[in-house]
């Protein structure tokens, strides 16, 4: 999604600290300082008018007094878990004996909390985007993003960023 938004013409706040790797060969487009949001909500001012990748846990720390457009990426939890497993395997830290069910349950509870927060937060507009739909209908999703964001973007360039070959952690 970050690659799509950048290709469309939106300014992305990224520090380049996390380089492309086997887990994400196109790069991360992340801003490390966003992790400080819970301790220093004022840093959000640096992101004004830019696209910033924010993990769901940090959404709960977004300060009031700003208007936010949240593109909430949704992917089936089993695929998220498989992706994490593969990343840990590549790093040599995977424990096949580990019970991941408590992690899955915690993540489910977290998603309920985040969705509840998003639904009741003034100044926050949310567009939910399903991962598989981006893979199947990149151009349509790009067009919907243009409408949601209310800006003119290069839809064709956005759609070209979607690379089905990078969809590697599928659940059979």
MODELLER restraints for C-alpha pairs under 7 A, 6 or more apart:
rsr = mdl.restraints
at = mdl.atoms
rsr.add(forms.Gaussian(group=physical.xy_distance, feature=features.Distance(at['CA:2:A'], at['CA:29:A']), mean=6.60, stdev=0.5))
rsr.add(forms.Gaussian(group=physical.xy_distance, feature=features.Distance(at['CA:3:A'], at['CA:161:A']), mean=6.29, stdev=0.5))
rsr.add(forms.Gaussian(group=physical.xy_distance, feature=features.Distance(at['CA:4:A'], at['CA:158:A']), mean=4.31, stdev=0.5))
rsr.add(forms.Gaussian(group=physical.xy_distance, feature=features.Distance(at['CA:4:A'], at['CA:159:A']), mean=6.80, stdev=0.5))
rsr.add(forms.Gaussian(group=physical.xy_distance, feature=features.Distance(at['CA:4:A'], at['CA:161:A']), mean=5.61, stdev=0.5))
rsr.add(forms.Gaussian(group=physical.xy_distance, feature=features.Distance(at['CA:5:A'], at['CA:158:A']), mean=6.52, stdev=0.5))
rsr.add(forms.Gaussian(group=physical.xy_distance, feature=features.Distance(at['CA:6:A'], at['CA:12:A']), mean=6.15, stdev=0.5))
rsr.add(forms.Gaussian(group=physical.xy_distance, feature=features.Distance(at['CA:7:A'], at['CA:157:A']), mean=5.62, stdev=0.5))
rsr.add(forms.Gaussian(group=physical.xy_distance, feature=features.Distance(at['CA:7:A'], at['CA:158:A']), mean=5.32, stdev=0.5))
rsr.add(forms.Gaussian(group=physical.xy_distance, feature=features.Distance(at['CA:8:A'], at['CA:153:A']), mean=4.75, stdev=0.5))
rsr.add(forms.Gaussian(group=physical.xy_distance, feature=features.Distance(at['CA:8:A'], at['CA:154:A']), mean=4.39, stdev=0.5))
rsr.add(forms.Gaussian(group=physical.xy_distance, feature=features.Distance(at['CA:8:A'], at['CA:155:A']), mean=6.16, stdev=0.5))
rsr.add(forms.Gaussian(group=physical.xy_distance, feature=features.Distance(at['CA:8:A'], at['CA:157:A']), mean=5.94, stdev=0.5))
rsr.add(forms.Gaussian(group=physical.xy_distance, feature=features.Distance(at['CA:8:A'], at['CA:158:A']), mean=5.08, stdev=0.5))
rsr.add(forms.Gaussian(group=physical.xy_distance, feature=features.Distance(at['CA:9:A'], at['CA:153:A']), mean=5.82, stdev=0.5))
rsr.add(forms.Gaussian(group=physical.xy_distance, feature=features.Distance(at['CA:9:A'], at['CA:154:A']), mean=6.58, stdev=0.5))
rsr.add(forms.Gaussian(group=physical.xy_distance, feature=features.Distance(at['CA:10:A'], at['CA:51:A']), mean=6.94, stdev=0.5))
rsr.add(forms.Gaussian(group=physical.xy_distance, feature=features.Distance(at['CA:11:A'], at['CA:50:A']), mean=5.20, stdev=0.5))
rsr.add(forms.Gaussian(group=physical.xy_distance, feature=features.Distance(at['CA:11:A'], at['CA:51:A']), mean=6.20, stdev=0.5))
rsr.add(forms.Gaussian(group=physical.xy_distance, feature=features.Distance(at['CA:12:A'], at['CA:50:A']), mean=5.42, stdev=0.5))
rsr.add(forms.Gaussian(group=physical.xy_distance, feature=features.Distance(at['CA:12:A'], at['CA:51:A']), mean=4.62, stdev=0.5))
rsr.add(forms.Gaussian(group=physical.xy_distance, feature=features.Distance(at['CA:12:A'], at['CA:52:A']), mean=6.26, stdev=0.5))
rsr.add(forms.Gaussian(group=physical.xy_distance, feature=features.Distance(at['CA:13:A'], at['CA:31:A']), mean=6.15, stdev=0.5))
rsr.add(forms.Gaussian(group=physical.xy_distance, feature=features.Distance(at['CA:13:A'], at['CA:47:A']), mean=6.66, stdev=0.5))
rsr.add(forms.Gaussian(group=physical.xy_distance, feature=features.Distance(at['CA:13:A'], at['CA:50:A']), mean=5.97, stdev=0.5))
rsr.add(forms.Gaussian(group=physical.xy_distance, feature=features.Distance(at['CA:13:A'], at['CA:51:A']), mean=5.93, stdev=0.5))
rsr.add(forms.Gaussian(group=physical.xy_distance, feature=features.Distance(at['CA:13:A'], at['CA:52:A']), mean=5.53, stdev=0.5))
rsr.add(forms.Gaussian(group=physical.xy_distance, feature=features.Distance(at['CA:14:A'], at['CA:29:A']), mean=5.08, stdev=0.5))
rsr.add(forms.Gaussian(group=physical.xy_distance, feature=features.Distance(at['CA:14:A'], at['CA:30:A']), mean=4.78, stdev=0.5))
rsr.add(forms.Gaussian(group=physical.xy_distance, feature=features.Distance(at['CA:14:A'], at['CA:31:A']), mean=4.52, stdev=0.5))
rsr.add(forms.Gaussian(group=physical.xy_distance, feature=features.Distance(at['CA:15:A'], at['CA:30:A']), mean=6.50, stdev=0.5))
rsr.add(forms.Gaussian(group=physical.xy_distance, feature=features.Distance(at['CA:15:A'], at['CA:31:A']), mean=5.23, stdev=0.5))
rsr.add(forms.Gaussian(group=physical.xy_distance, feature=features.Distance(at['CA:16:A'], at['CA:29:A']), mean=6.58, stdev=0.5))
rsr.add(forms.Gaussian(group=physical.xy_distance, feature=features.Distance(at['CA:16:A'], at['CA:30:A']), mean=6.91, stdev=0.5))
rsr.add(forms.Gaussian(group=physical.xy_distance, feature=features.Distance(at['CA:18:A'], at['CA:28:A']), mean=6.36, stdev=0.5))
rsr.add(forms.Gaussian(group=physical.xy_distance, feature=features.Distance(at['CA:19:A'], at['CA:27:A']), mean=5.77, stdev=0.5))
rsr.add(forms.Gaussian(group=physical.xy_distance, feature=features.Distance(at['CA:19:A'], at['CA:28:A']), mean=6.75, stdev=0.5))
rsr.add(forms.Gaussian(group=physical.xy_distance, feature=features.Distance(at['CA:20:A'], at['CA:26:A']), mean=5.74, stdev=0.5))
rsr.add(forms.Gaussian(group=physical.xy_distance, feature=features.Distance(at['CA:20:A'], at['CA:27:A']), mean=3.87, stdev=0.5))
rsr.add(forms.Gaussian(group=physical.xy_distance, feature=features.Distance(at['CA:20:A'], at['CA:28:A']), mean=6.46, stdev=0.5))
rsr.add(forms.Gaussian(group=physical.xy_distance, feature=features.Distance(at['CA:23:A'], at['CA:87:A']), mean=6.40, stdev=0.5))
rsr.add(forms.Gaussian(group=physical.xy_distance, feature=features.Distance(at['CA:30:A'], at['CA:53:A']), mean=5.85, stdev=0.5))
rsr.add(forms.Gaussian(group=physical.xy_distance, feature=features.Distance(at['CA:31:A'], at['CA:52:A']), mean=7.00, stdev=0.5))
rsr.add(forms.Gaussian(group=physical.xy_distance, feature=features.Distance(at['CA:37:A'], at['CA:43:A']), mean=6.59, stdev=0.5))
rsr.add(forms.Gaussian(group=physical.xy_distance, feature=features.Distance(at['CA:37:A'], at['CA:61:A']), mean=6.28, stdev=0.5))
rsr.add(forms.Gaussian(group=physical.xy_distance, feature=features.Distance(at['CA:38:A'], at['CA:61:A']), mean=5.24, stdev=0.5))
rsr.add(forms.Gaussian(group=physical.xy_distance, feature=features.Distance(at['CA:41:A'], at['CA:62:A']), mean=6.78, stdev=0.5))
rsr.add(forms.Gaussian(group=physical.xy_distance, feature=features.Distance(at['CA:41:A'], at['CA:63:A']), mean=5.97, stdev=0.5))
rsr.add(forms.Gaussian(group=physical.xy_distance, feature=features.Distance(at['CA:56:A'], at['CA:114:A']), mean=6.93, stdev=0.5))
rsr.add(forms.Gaussian(group=physical.xy_distance, feature=features.Distance(at['CA:60:A'], at['CA:114:A']), mean=6.98, stdev=0.5))
rsr.add(forms.Gaussian(group=physical.xy_distance, feature=features.Distance(at['CA:66:A'], at['CA:123:A']), mean=6.44, stdev=0.5))
rsr.add(forms.Gaussian(group=physical.xy_distance, feature=features.Distance(at['CA:67:A'], at['CA:123:A']), mean=4.67, stdev=0.5))
rsr.add(forms.Gaussian(group=physical.xy_distance, feature=features.Distance(at['CA:67:A'], at['CA:124:A']), mean=6.03, stdev=0.5))
rsr.add(forms.Gaussian(group=physical.xy_distance, feature=features.Distance(at['CA:68:A'], at['CA:123:A']), mean=6.08, stdev=0.5))
rsr.add(forms.Gaussian(group=physical.xy_distance, feature=features.Distance(at['CA:68:A'], at['CA:124:A']), mean=4.78, stdev=0.5))
rsr.add(forms.Gaussian(group=physical.xy_distance, feature=features.Distance(at['CA:68:A'], at['CA:125:A']), mean=6.19, stdev=0.5))
rsr.add(forms.Gaussian(group=physical.xy_distance, feature=features.Distance(at['CA:69:A'], at['CA:124:A']), mean=6.03, stdev=0.5))
rsr.add(forms.Gaussian(group=physical.xy_distance, feature=features.Distance(at['CA:69:A'], at['CA:125:A']), mean=4.94, stdev=0.5))
rsr.add(forms.Gaussian(group=physical.xy_distance, feature=features.Distance(at['CA:69:A'], at['CA:126:A']), mean=5.94, stdev=0.5))
rsr.add(forms.Gaussian(group=physical.xy_distance, feature=features.Distance(at['CA:70:A'], at['CA:125:A']), mean=6.08, stdev=0.5))
rsr.add(forms.Gaussian(group=physical.xy_distance, feature=features.Distance(at['CA:70:A'], at['CA:126:A']), mean=4.72, stdev=0.5))
rsr.add(forms.Gaussian(group=physical.xy_distance, feature=features.Distance(at['CA:70:A'], at['CA:127:A']), mean=6.24, stdev=0.5))
rsr.add(forms.Gaussian(group=physical.xy_distance, feature=features.Distance(at['CA:71:A'], at['CA:126:A']), mean=5.94, stdev=0.5))
rsr.add(forms.Gaussian(group=physical.xy_distance, feature=features.Distance(at['CA:71:A'], at['CA:127:A']), mean=4.93, stdev=0.5))
rsr.add(forms.Gaussian(group=physical.xy_distance, feature=features.Distance(at['CA:71:A'], at['CA:128:A']), mean=5.94, stdev=0.5))
rsr.add(forms.Gaussian(group=physical.xy_distance, feature=features.Distance(at['CA:71:A'], at['CA:129:A']), mean=6.81, stdev=0.5))
rsr.add(forms.Gaussian(group=physical.xy_distance, feature=features.Distance(at['CA:72:A'], at['CA:126:A']), mean=6.79, stdev=0.5))
rsr.add(forms.Gaussian(group=physical.xy_distance, feature=features.Distance(at['CA:72:A'], at['CA:127:A']), mean=6.06, stdev=0.5))
rsr.add(forms.Gaussian(group=physical.xy_distance, feature=features.Distance(at['CA:72:A'], at['CA:128:A']), mean=4.74, stdev=0.5))
rsr.add(forms.Gaussian(group=physical.xy_distance, feature=features.Distance(at['CA:72:A'], at['CA:129:A']), mean=6.00, stdev=0.5))
rsr.add(forms.Gaussian(group=physical.xy_distance, feature=features.Distance(at['CA:73:A'], at['CA:128:A']), mean=6.06, stdev=0.5))
rsr.add(forms.Gaussian(group=physical.xy_distance, feature=features.Distance(at['CA:73:A'], at['CA:129:A']), mean=4.97, stdev=0.5))
rsr.add(forms.Gaussian(group=physical.xy_distance, feature=features.Distance(at['CA:73:A'], at['CA:130:A']), mean=5.96, stdev=0.5))
rsr.add(forms.Gaussian(group=physical.xy_distance, feature=features.Distance(at['CA:73:A'], at['CA:131:A']), mean=6.44, stdev=0.5))
rsr.add(forms.Gaussian(group=physical.xy_distance, feature=features.Distance(at['CA:74:A'], at['CA:128:A']), mean=6.86, stdev=0.5))
rsr.add(forms.Gaussian(group=physical.xy_distance, feature=features.Distance(at['CA:74:A'], at['CA:129:A']), mean=5.94, stdev=0.5))
rsr.add(forms.Gaussian(group=physical.xy_distance, feature=features.Distance(at['CA:74:A'], at['CA:130:A']), mean=4.76, stdev=0.5))
rsr.add(forms.Gaussian(group=physical.xy_distance, feature=features.Distance(at['CA:74:A'], at['CA:131:A']), mean=5.77, stdev=0.5))
rsr.add(forms.Gaussian(group=physical.xy_distance, feature=features.Distance(at['CA:75:A'], at['CA:130:A']), mean=6.08, stdev=0.5))
rsr.add(forms.Gaussian(group=physical.xy_distance, feature=features.Distance(at['CA:75:A'], at['CA:131:A']), mean=5.24, stdev=0.5))
rsr.add(forms.Gaussian(group=physical.xy_distance, feature=features.Distance(at['CA:78:A'], at['CA:171:A']), mean=6.86, stdev=0.5))
rsr.add(forms.Gaussian(group=physical.xy_distance, feature=features.Distance(at['CA:79:A'], at['CA:169:A']), mean=6.09, stdev=0.5))
rsr.add(forms.Gaussian(group=physical.xy_distance, feature=features.Distance(at['CA:79:A'], at['CA:170:A']), mean=5.92, stdev=0.5))
rsr.add(forms.Gaussian(group=physical.xy_distance, feature=features.Distance(at['CA:79:A'], at['CA:171:A']), mean=5.91, stdev=0.5))
rsr.add(forms.Gaussian(group=physical.xy_distance, feature=features.Distance(at['CA:82:A'], at['CA:169:A']), mean=6.05, stdev=0.5))
rsr.add(forms.Gaussian(group=physical.xy_distance, feature=features.Distance(at['CA:83:A'], at['CA:169:A']), mean=5.44, stdev=0.5))
rsr.add(forms.Gaussian(group=physical.xy_distance, feature=features.Distance(at['CA:85:A'], at['CA:94:A']), mean=6.59, stdev=0.5))
rsr.add(forms.Gaussian(group=physical.xy_distance, feature=features.Distance(at['CA:88:A'], at['CA:94:A']), mean=4.79, stdev=0.5))
rsr.add(forms.Gaussian(group=physical.xy_distance, feature=features.Distance(at['CA:118:A'], at['CA:124:A']), mean=6.90, stdev=0.5))
rsr.add(forms.Gaussian(group=physical.xy_distance, feature=features.Distance(at['CA:134:A'], at['CA:141:A']), mean=6.19, stdev=0.5))
rsr.add(forms.Gaussian(group=physical.xy_distance, feature=features.Distance(at['CA:135:A'], at['CA:162:A']), mean=6.54, stdev=0.5))
rsr.add(forms.Gaussian(group=physical.xy_distance, feature=features.Distance(at['CA:135:A'], at['CA:164:A']), mean=6.20, stdev=0.5))
rsr.add(forms.Gaussian(group=physical.xy_distance, feature=features.Distance(at['CA:138:A'], at['CA:159:A']), mean=4.88, stdev=0.5))
rsr.add(forms.Gaussian(group=physical.xy_distance, feature=features.Distance(at['CA:138:A'], at['CA:162:A']), mean=6.69, stdev=0.5))
rsr.add(forms.Gaussian(group=physical.xy_distance, feature=features.Distance(at['CA:139:A'], at['CA:155:A']), mean=6.55, stdev=0.5))
rsr.add(forms.Gaussian(group=physical.xy_distance, feature=features.Distance(at['CA:139:A'], at['CA:156:A']), mean=6.84, stdev=0.5))
rsr.add(forms.Gaussian(group=physical.xy_distance, feature=features.Distance(at['CA:139:A'], at['CA:159:A']), mean=4.96, stdev=0.5))
rsr.add(forms.Gaussian(group=physical.xy_distance, feature=features.Distance(at['CA:142:A'], at['CA:155:A']), mean=5.58, stdev=0.5))
rsr.add(forms.Gaussian(group=physical.xy_distance, feature=features.Distance(at['CA:142:A'], at['CA:158:A']), mean=6.29, stdev=0.5))
rsr.add(forms.Gaussian(group=physical.xy_distance, feature=features.Distance(at['CA:142:A'], at['CA:159:A']), mean=6.40, stdev=0.5))
rsr.add(forms.Gaussian(group=physical.xy_distance, feature=features.Distance(at['CA:143:A'], at['CA:155:A']), mean=6.26, stdev=0.5))
rsr.add(forms.Gaussian(group=physical.xy_distance, feature=features.Distance(at['CA:146:A'], at['CA:152:A']), mean=6.28, stdev=0.5))
rsr.add(forms.Gaussian(group=physical.xy_distance, feature=features.Distance(at['CA:146:A'], at['CA:153:A']), mean=6.25, stdev=0.5))
